[in-house]
């Protein structure tokens, strides 16, 4: 308990995993539903959405496929970057724990 209170032991791995899953799963789903709220309550967002829909409809079937492939690829790249950020942070805090254990043995 003393190590926790003096910040010699971190709880970050569990906390980082929690926030990773919030960012990877909950936020995209929430933003999708929040988009509907913005369309209903703000005319600017509705106007932009209508323009984007008109543009999308004007694309040929091949261009629409390219659009979706690009969208999915970018989404997966963002998810991968999000994962790598959290892996780096977890690695950093694991390194702190290992170095702390080594320093206690000296």
N, C-alpha and C positions, 0 to 999 in steps of 0.2 A: 504494500500500500504506500509505503514511504517513497518508493521509486516513482510511483504514479504521481504523487503530490509534488515531487521535486522535478518532474519532467525528465527523469532518467529513463522512464519506460513510456513509450507512446502507444496510444490506442488507434493510431492513424490507419493501420491496415483495414480494420473493420469499418471505420468511418469512410475511408476512401472507396471501399467496395460498395458501400451503401450509396454514396454520391455518384459513383460510376454508373450504377444501374438506374438511378434517377435520371441521369443525363442521357443514357443510351436508350432507355425505354419510355420513361414517363414523360419527359419533356417533348419528344416528337409527337406523341399521342395527344398531349395537352395542347400543343401548338396547333395541331390539326383541328381540334374542336374550338380553340380560341379563334381560329380563322373564321369560322362560321359566325361567331359572336361579332367580330369586327365587321363582317359583311352586312349584318343586320342593323348595326347601330351607327356605322360611320359611312357616309356617302362616298368619301374619297376612296376607301378600300373597295367598296362595291364597284365604283367606276373603273378602278385599276383592274379588278378581277374580271369585269365584263370585257375590257380591252384585251386582256390576256386570253380569255376564252375565245374571242373573235379571232385573234391571231392564231391560236391553236387549231381552230376549226378550218382556217384557211390553209393549213399545211396539208400536204399530200400524206397518204398512208405511210409511205416510206419515211418521210420527214417526221411524222408522229412517232414512229418506231425509234428513230434516232434520238428524238427528244426524250423518250422514256428510258432508253438505254443510257443516255448521258445523265439524266436525273438520278437513276438508280446507282450508276457508277459514282457520281459525286456524293450521294448520300452514304454509300459504303466507305468511300475514302474519308469522309468526315467521321464516321463511326470508328474507323481504324485509327485516325489521328487522336480521337478522344481516348481510345484504349491505350495508345502508346503514351499519352500524357500521364495517365494514371499508373501505367506500368513503371514509368520513370520515377514518379513520386513514391510508389511502393518500394521500388528498389532503393531509393535514397533513404527512406526511413528504416528499411531492413539493414542497410549498411550502418546506420547509426546504432541500431540495436547490437549488431555484431561487434562494432568497435567498442561499444560500452561494455560488453561482456569481456572482451580482450583486456580492456583497461582495468576491470575489476580484478583480473587474475594477476596483474603486475604488482 
